Amino acid sequence: MFPLLSNQKHEEYYSITQMYYKEKDKSLQIRIKLFTEETEFALNKYYKKKLELNSKVEISEADQLIENYLKLKFNIVINDKLINYQWIGKEFEKDQMIIYLEAKEVEKFNQMEIKNAVFTDIFPSQENIVKVEVNNIDKSLILNKQNEKGLLVF
């Protein structure tokens, strides 16, 4: 979704999460794209702090707050085990923020349960698109407030 006019607010909200499993490295690489303005609004409301992302006055704990929020709202279960991912970093691209995460020591698997409830408590129309590549097989889900979890079988 892109606004027709730059100063016009849009009423569709979404994120795109891409995950790549590297069996050789036992690594799950995760990339989450969020609109910066929506992220700032949602997290300011959630934490009652002014993050001011991608600015000279961005608060020092912004990365930690974003990671903490993701740990609550974005979960991956593989082989009946909650996957612990680590914060790698973030960067900004135009009006979007890209977050990089990685889970290590992920054993080979045939299915993955994903919960992505990012911003569904703030924006009722939020849709979280999840794309996963495992062993050259691509699968995807669209998760939202009514359906926060999905199962992918490879």
Order of alpha helices (4+ residues) and beta strands (2+ residues): beta-beta-alpha-alpha-beta-beta-beta-beta-beta-beta-beta-beta
